[in-house]
Amino acid sequence: MTGERPGYSAPMRRGPSVPVVVIAAVLIAVVGGAVALAIGAGAGWIGKSTKTVVVNARSLSVGNTALPASLRSSARALPGNGFDPARVYAERSSGVVTIYAFFGDPADASTEAAQGSGFVISPKGYILTNSHVITNAGEGTGRVKAASHLFVEFDDRDRVAATVVGWDVYDDIGLLRVDPREHVLRPVPLGDSRSVVVGEPVAAIGSPLGNEDSLAVGVVSAIHRAIKALTVARYNIVDAIQTDAPITHGNSGGPLFDARGRVIGINAQIRSQSGTGNDSGVGFAVPIDAAKRSVRALVKNGHVRYAYVGITTQDLTPALAQVLGYSVNQGALVEDVRPNGPGGRAGLRPSRRPVNALGYRDLCTGGDVVVSIDGQPVRNADDLVRIVSFDLQPGAVSVFTIVRDGHRRTVAVTLGDRDKAPAAVRSGPCGA
């Protein structure tokens, strides 16, 4: 899909095209069908696998995802166990906002602008959205810049100026702030995306195609989904929440509520058959636990840091382990290792022997299998990247327990900083 970022007063304006990297995948930030920009998140892996990286969807320790007390909403979950969309809308819509981002002088008709959604999370004026709503992330390879002018419109159509606190392009999180004296704020409560289950009802509130304060309902279709990042090509978002609630351009950055009115995700991306996102499609939300971690870091430091290993991994399942001749049934099979990355310098071994098994294409074997990191078990590729994303810091030394040639051994990896990692280039299947 290609598209343009529209001007505020017209359905389409000039804007940079973005190539498709996932068939029929479109983002939903900008009104009028223009391109919005998905951001991947994770541990800094490289390569083609959908296990390349992971959005910080769930913490391995509850404390990692808790917001500081000063930022928490005083709103409480709605009583009862039933799902009443009308009640969710009545109680929460006043906390959902429409965001207008101008990349230049708003008075100039030629200025590029974007429209998305967001929601108030604190009486201090903090508003959560996607980073692609408020920045130029994904438009070329230059430095990411925030919009020059940002405005937040509330449900009563009152509009106030907003400032950027920061953004996390890897988790697609953007944080704004408004002066709480300029408008009455009604923060919404944040839930726990770790407890989300398939089949539970959800409600999305936002401004699809510029239609403010719209409600859409559906169910959680799947959890722990991997979605291709369109902005940072070598990063994916996994553990995203999939929903059949109809969302489209302009919903991006808006909240996905559970039955009790708690935010469990931030609507960020859709996939549709037409590639426009305006027909029936599948929606994806960034888990709210990922956002909590980003918010903590943005408020405290103005930026979010991620550890970097520089490897690509694949799930090792019992059936695959038997076919490939591994002595361990589960773990993260190392497919590729960046030679000058932290993993490469530590001596992690990639897979170099091509094999045709169980219908996998471009499958390689012979590499190390990571079974734990700092004593925490690694059952699959997602476990590995969750640990790196949540629990490890750039510059730290972590002990990777691996299985190589049927024997367990430990490897000390000095972690890098993802922001300083060089661009990854995969030479081909099995290093060919």
Secondary structure as GFF3:
##gff-version 3
##sequence-region A 1 432
A	DSSP	beta_strand	25	27	.	.	.	ID=ss1
A	DSSP	three_ten_helix	31	33	.	.	.	ID=ss2
A	DSSP	three_ten_helix	62	65	.	.	.	ID=ss3
A	DSSP	three_ten_helix	69	71	.	.	.	ID=ss4
A	DSSP	alpha_helix	85	92	.	.	.	ID=ss5
A	DSSP	three_ten_helix	93	95	.	.	.	ID=ss6
A	DSSP	beta_strand	96	103	.	.	.	ID=ss7
A	DSSP	beta_strand	112	120	.	.	.	ID=ss8
A	DSSP	beta_strand	126	129	.	.	.	ID=ss9
A	DSSP	alpha_helix	131	134	.	.	.	ID=ss10
A	DSSP	beta_strand	149	153	.	.	.	ID=ss11
A	DSSP	beta_strand	159	168	.	.	.	ID=ss12
A	DSSP	beta_strand	173	177	.	.	.	ID=ss13
A	DSSP	three_ten_helix	193	195	.	.	.	ID=ss14
A	DSSP	beta_strand	201	206	.	.	.	ID=ss15
A	DSSP	three_ten_helix	208	210	.	.	.	ID=ss16
A	DSSP	beta_strand	214	228	.	.	.	ID=ss17
A	DSSP	beta_strand	236	243	.	.	.	ID=ss18
A	DSSP	beta_strand	255	257	.	.	.	ID=ss19
A	DSSP	beta_strand	263	272	.	.	.	ID=ss20
A	DSSP	beta_strand	281	287	.	.	.	ID=ss21
A	DSSP	alpha_helix	288	301	.	.	.	ID=ss22
A	DSSP	beta_strand	307	308	.	.	.	ID=ss23
A	DSSP	beta_strand	311	316	.	.	.	ID=ss24
A	DSSP	alpha_helix	318	324	.	.	.	ID=ss25
A	DSSP	beta_strand	331	337	.	.	.	ID=ss26
A	DSSP	alpha_helix	342	346	.	.	.	ID=ss27
A	DSSP	beta_strand	353	355	.	.	.	ID=ss28
A	DSSP	beta_strand	363	365	.	.	.	ID=ss29
A	DSSP	beta_strand	369	373	.	.	.	ID=ss30
A	DSSP	beta_strand	376	377	.	.	.	ID=ss31
A	DSSP	alpha_helix	381	391	.	.	.	ID=ss32
A	DSSP	beta_strand	397	404	.	.	.	ID=ss33
A	DSSP	beta_strand	407	414	.	.	.	ID=ss34
A	DSSP	beta_strand	416	417	.	.	.	ID=ss35
A	DSSP	three_ten_helix	418	420	.	.	.	ID=ss36
A	DSSP	three_ten_helix	429	431	.	.	.	ID=ss37
###
